[in-house]
Amino acid sequence: MHQLQNESELSVRISHTRNAYQENFNVPVLGVAVPIAKSPSADRTALEVQHTVNLTVDNRLVYGLQHSVEQAYSNVIVPMNAPASFIHQIDVRSTRVFMHDEWRFTPRLITNVGGMYENDGQGAKRVSPRASLNFHILPKQTVRLGASIAYRTPSLAENYGTSALNYQVGDKIIAGSTSLHLNSEKMLSREIGYLGEFEDWNSTVDMRVFRDQFSGAIYPTNVFFSNGLSGEYDGVETTLKHSFSPGAQLTINYAHELARSNIAALQPAGNDLLAASTPMNTVSAMFAHNLDNGISYSISYYQQGQLQAFDRGTTDMQGMHKRTDVRLAQAFKNLAGLKGDIALVVQNLFQDNYTEYVATSVFDRRAYVTLSLHW
């Protein structure tokens, strides 16, 4: 990031990431263990440019672009299949241009309007608008209204995947005519929020009521993937923060959410899997305390309502579960010229075991040590 003479900021970022691995395992097919060998990889190179400029004292503009080149390489070997080897490579080039304007009409009223144009490199070009309004009822009491439209581009696995083998094989993509040419998913989000700062009590309250409606969502069929899933999420989220002292804070989060969709009509044999996969109530709380001698500790509590994973049966139903974690850390400022901390973490302290995703995956008590270094 560079500070320009006119008090604007210019940021340029170039990044490259690569993920690659090799894996050999067996997949049971009709009682026979089928050996699978995989060595997929994914590369992504991106250029991001952002310019922030103050047009006036009350008007700030942010705009920029991102261009990325993504490459997915699939190499899956299944000896019992013909052909036994599936080797394919897909390259995707995408471009995004965005602009966001923040305008303070009065000391009490601020508006934010913006949008993004995207060419996802898979045939879709679209604009995603967003707008919000913040009104200060009092200097420390703010009400906000917001709405936005967003899109999700189909993943390469969804757009180019094949079910010629059990999807458990994974990472198997085929370019060309096997592409499903899926459409992007669309999400319309609206919210009403409130932020209150109560200095006399050293507390803040942040809450919002929201509705997220989606259409054209992608879901798995018995053959490939298809668009057609639609539904909505309705809920309320609240965060309460209280400071007992400069080094001791308590944070409590609560969310109540309901979901519904048309999945039962798309798959008549089932029920509304989206509703079943959304926990109705979620609670988390954390107390963190930093002591003067570099020692710090935290106690965290989590509680989640019942749910059934979207792609799992009733056998893997997850009941309401709760968990308590603790962390004890010692910071150091000069250890061979390094700064950092060493910490002991214990998860699920009270052994309130629960299942994750599948009934055989049990989250029990576990402990580990972390070391963080900064230079």
N, C-alpha and C positions, 0 to 999 in steps of 0.2 A: 504494500500500500504506500502511496506517495501523496503527500500534502502539497497541493499546487498553490501558486501565489494568490489566486483569487479565493482562497479558503475552501476550495473544492477538494475532493479526494478521488484519486484514481487508483484502482486496484486491478492488478493483472496476475492471474494464477494459471500455471501450467502443471498438470499432474498426469501421472501414469500409474496404473495399478494392474497387477497380474495375479490371478488365482489359478493354481494348477495342482492337481493331485493324481495319485494312482491308487486304485482299489481293486481287490480281488475278493469275491464272496460268492456264496451259493444262494439261489432262489428256488424254493420248492415249487415244482410244477407237476401236478398229478402224482404226487408222492415221489417224484424224482428230483434229486438235487442237481440243478442246472448251474454250472460254473459261469460266472460273469467276470469279465476283466474290463476295467474302465480307466481311461487316462484323459479326462477332459481338461480344458483350460479356457480361460476368459481374460481378455486384455481390454483395457479402456484408457484412452488418451484424451484429455480434455483441456480446452482453452477457455478461460473465463475472464471477462473484462467487465468492470463495473465502475461507473462514474457517478459521484454524488456531488450535486451543485446546489447552492442556495440562490434561487432566482431572485428572491426578495428576503426581507427579514422574516416574513411569515410564510414563505413558500419554499419547500425543499423538494428537489427532483432527483430521483435515482433511476438510472437506466443502464442497460448493458446487454451482453450477449454471451452465449455459451455454445461452443461447437465441440462435439465429441465424436470419436471414432471407436466403435466397439467391435470386437472380434471374438466369436465363439467357435471353439474347435471341439468336435465330438468324436471320440474314438471308443466304441463299445464292441467287444468281442464276445460272441455267444457261440461256442463250438457246435451246439446241436442245431443251430439255425442255418438256413441257406438264403442269402450269403451269411457267413459266420462273422464277418467284420463290417461295421458301419462306421465309415470315416467321412465326416462332412465338416465344412467350414462356412460360417456365415459372417459377413461384414455389414455393419449398420453405421451410417453417418447421420447424425441428428444435429439440428440447429434450433436454438431458442433465443428469442429477442424479447426483452421485458422493459417495462417502464412503470414507475410508481411515483405519484405526486402526493405530497403531504402539505395541506394548506390550512393555516390557522386563521380562520375567518375573524374570530374574536378571541380574547383570552380564555373564553369558556368553551368554544366550539372548534374542533379540529376534524377535518375530513381527510380520508385517504382513498385515492382512486388509482387503479392501475390495471395492468393486463399483461399477458404474455402470448406471443405468437410462437408456435412450435411446428417444425417439420420433423416428425419422428423418424424419418428414414425408412419407414415401412409402408409408405403410401398415404399417411394421414397428415393433413395440415389444418390447424385450428387455432382459435383465439380463446384464452381463458381470462375472463374479466373478474375483478374483485373490487369491492368498495366497503368502507366502514365509516362510521361517524362516532366521535367521542365527545360527550357533553359533560362538563364539570358542573354538577349541581351545586357543590361547594368546593373550595380549593382542594380538599382531600377526598372528595366523593365524586366518582365518575361513572356514568352510564354509557355503554357502547352498543352500537348496532352494527352488524356486519353481514355481508352476503358474498358468496364467491361461487364460481363454476370451475371445476377442475376435471382433468381427464387422466386416465391411466392407459399407457400404451401396452398392448399385449406383450408378454415376455417372449423370448425366443423359444422357450420350451412350449408355450401355449400356441404360438403361431407356426412353429415348424416341428413340433414334437410328433411322435408317432406312437400308436398303441399296439404296434405289431408284436411287442413284447409287453409283459406286465410292467406298468408304469414304475414299479419299484426299481426297475433297472435304471431309470433316470438318465439325464445328461445325454439323451440320444436325440439328435436333431437331424432333419433331412431338408436340404434346400431344394427349391424348384417347385414342381407342380404339386408336391405333397403339402405345401403351405395351405393353411386354412383361411388366410386372409381375414382374420378376425377384425372387428371394429374396436375402437377404443371405448373403455368404460367412461361413463359420465357421472359426476357427483355435483349436486347442488346443495350448498351448505348455507344455513342461516342461523344466526345466534343473537341473543340479547344478553349482555353481560353487565356486571357491576363490580367496581373496585373501590373498596373503602379502606382508608388509612386512619387508624385511631391512635394518635401519638400518645395520648394520656395513658393508654393501656398497652403501648408497645406492640400493637397488633395490626394485622391487615387481613381483610376478607376479600377473596376473589371468587366470583361465581358466575356461571353462565347457564342459560337454557338454550338448547340447540335442537335442530332438526337437520339431518343429513339424508337426502334422497338420492338414490343412485339408479341408473338404468343402463341397459346393455351390458351388464356385468357378465364376466366369463365364468362358466362353471363346467365341470367335467361331465361328459356323457359316457355311455358304454363304449364309444368308439374314439372320439377325440375331445376337443373342447368346443364350446359354442357360446355365442352371445344370447342374451334373452333373460337373464336374471335381473329382477328389479325389486326394490324394497326401500326401507327407510329405517333410520335410527333416531329415536327421540329420547332426550335425557336432560339431566341437570348435573353439573359438576361444581364442586365447591372446594376451595383451599383456604385453610385458616393457618396463619403464621403468628406465633407469639414469641417475643424475646424476653426471657427472664433477666438476662444480662448481656453485655456485648459478646460473651463467649458461650451462651446457652440459649438454644432456640428449639422450639417445638413446632412441627409442621404436621397438619392433619389434612388428609384428602378424602373426599367422599364422592362417589358417582352412582347415580341411579339411571339405568338405561333400559329401554325396551326396543326390540327390533321385530320387524316382520318383513316377509318377502313372498314372492310367487313360486318358490322352489317346489312347493307341494303340487302345483299345477304342472310344472315341468317334469317332475318325477312323481307321478301319482301314487306310487307305492309307499311314499314316505310322508313325513310331516314337515313342518316349517323348520328346516335345519338351521337357518340363520337365527331364528328366535331362540332355538335350543342352545346354540353355540355362544350366545351373548349372556354373560352373567348379569343378573338384575341389579345387584348391589356389590360395590367394591369399596373397601376401606383400607387406608394405609395411614400410619402415623410414625413419626421419627423424632426422638429427642436426641440432640447432639450437644456435647459439652466439650469445649476446649479449655484445658487448664493452663496455668501460667508456666509450668515446667516442661511444656512441649507434649504432655500426655493428653490425649483426647479419647473420648469414647462415645458411642452412639447405641441406642436401642431402637429397633424398628419392628413394627407390627403390621402384618398384612392379613386381610380377610377378603375372600372372593366367593361369590355365590355359585350355585350349582350351574354346570354347563355340560354340554355334549359336543365334542369337537365336530366341526362341519362335515368332515369326511370319515367319521367313525360311527360305529353302531352303538346301540344302547348298552352293550357289554362294557364299553369304555366310558360310561357316564361318570363325570367327576362331581362328587358331592361338594357341598360348601366346605371350604377348608380355611384354616388360619395358620399363621406361622410367625415366629418371633426370631429375629436375628440380633446379634450383638457384635460390636467391633471395638477393639481396644488397640490404640496406636501410640507409638512414640516417634516424635519428629526429631530430626537432627539437622543442623544447619551447616556443619563443616566436618564431614567425614571424608578425609583425603581429598578435600576440595569439592565435595559433592553435597547437595541438599536432598532431602527426601524423608521417608518415614518407613517404618516396619510395623505391620499390623497383624493381629490375630483376629480372624473372623469365624464366628460360629453361626451356622444357619439352622433353622428349625430347632432352636434351643430346647424346647419342651417336648420334642419328639412327637409332634402332632402330624404324623405321616399322612401323606395324601398322594394321589395318583396324578400323573401328567400325561395327557394325550391318550395313552393306552393304559389299560388296567395293570399291566405288568411293569410299568415304569413308576416306581415309588420314590418320592422325595422324602428321605429320612434325614436324621441329624447328620451334619457334616461340618468339618472344621478345616481351615487352611490358613497359611501365612502368606502375606503379600509383602513385597519390597518395592518401593517406588524411589527412583533416583532422578534428580534434576541437575543439569549442568548447562 
